[in-house]
Each structure stands twice: as C-alpha cells, then as structure tokens.
Amino acid sequence: MRTKQRVKWDLDPNRTALIIINMQKAFCEPDGALYVRNTEHIIDNIRSVSDTARKAGMPVVYLRHKVRGDGDSNRMNDMYPKVVDLLRRRTIDSEIIDELAPKPEDIIINKLFYSGFHFTDLDTILRSRDVDTLIVCGTATNVCCEATVRDAVHKEYKAIVLSDANAAADYPDMGWGAVSAEEIQRLSLTAIAYEFGQVSSTMEIVGEIETNISEGFASFHSA
C-alpha cells in the first residue's frame, strides 16, 4: 500500500476565509426534512472557529442551499424529487440555524446545487479580498463540502477541511449495502487528505489563528 505525507500549509489569516456550508434547519434540526444527525456534534466547533475567524478579521462565508423552484434545479430535483419544497427560498427550513446565526459583517451566498462555486459569485468575492486559502466546515462532508473543496482546488485555492466540524449522513442500501455516516466521514476525509487538501481538527486551526492574532499578523481584513 502506498504511503503519503499529509499536506500542511502555513495559515495566513489575512488571506484565509471560513466557509460554513448548509448549516440550515432542514439539515440540522431533528424535524428537518433532510436531517443529518451528526450535525449536532459539530455546532460547537463551528461556533468556535467562526468566532475566532471574526476576531482575526477573516471573511466568514455562509453557503445556503436554496432553490427558486422555477426550473433552476432540474438535476437536483431528479435526485431529490421534493427539493423544491424542502429548500425553497424564503422558507424557515432553508434558514441558518439559530445557534450559528450569521453576524452583520458575514457574507451569505445562496447556491442551487452541491458546490458553493456552481453558478455563484463565491470566487469573485474571495478573489476581491485576496483570499487564497479556505477553511471548510458544515454538512454533508462528502457531498456539498467535498464538492466545494474539489472546485476550490481546481481554482487553485488551498483547502483546509475541519475533521470534527463537518458531518456526514447515513446512507441506506442503494444496491451495495447500507453505509454509516461514520464510514462515509472516514472515507471522505481520507480522500480529501490524499487528493485535495489539508485535513485538521478545529482545535488545531483555532490555535493557529489565535497564534497569528497574538503575533499581530491578522489585521488586513479588519483594518
């Protein structure tokens, strides 16, 4: 079996943005139509890294999966026939959960499909702020989060995925046996670490940002 050293980049808060994906009521609340049970375990970590990012003056970007329902999401509707009703704009279920409510200075972007870069202005917003590194968290690890990471890498961003601030969902038997959320999480993080970017814990990244703050490096965006 091949071995490979994991990627580890120096983190510059002045060129880094936090991307929070799909932490919406439909995905994160037990009565949500698309509930991902493990999201309850990542809320505190996302709150921790977002508070630290704001303290460092880093852009905090929320990606919300929202559809208009006017033919804007046909392929998504093929995979999830009721998606128009579940994630329609201006519905309560499509809003960010109260525990992670965006601050006035945060950036909110609506997306129609899995990747945060697909037909959005995310790339323009990041480049206008001279961002070259993304810290990614949210749900689901192997779907919207990984799709965003893959597109980010193709656009030459450095992607840092938080191992304990992303949540995967259980999959039923689609012909090859049911797969647990824990197994999907393990496989997705392994693939990301091997092929696409850095995978680190929330504590590690928060500590690195705080070290930069204490040393006076995090000032550009907040200046």
PyMOL commands that set and color helices and strands:
alter all, ss='L'
color gray80, all
select helices_A, chain A and resi 13-15+25-28+37-41+43-55+74-79+83-86+92-94+98-100+122-128+141-154+181-195+202-214
alter helices_A, ss='H'
color red, helices_A
select strands_A, chain A and resi 16-21+60-65+107-111+133-139+158-167+198-200
alter strands_A, ss='S'
color yellow, strands_A
deselect
rebuild
show_as cartoon
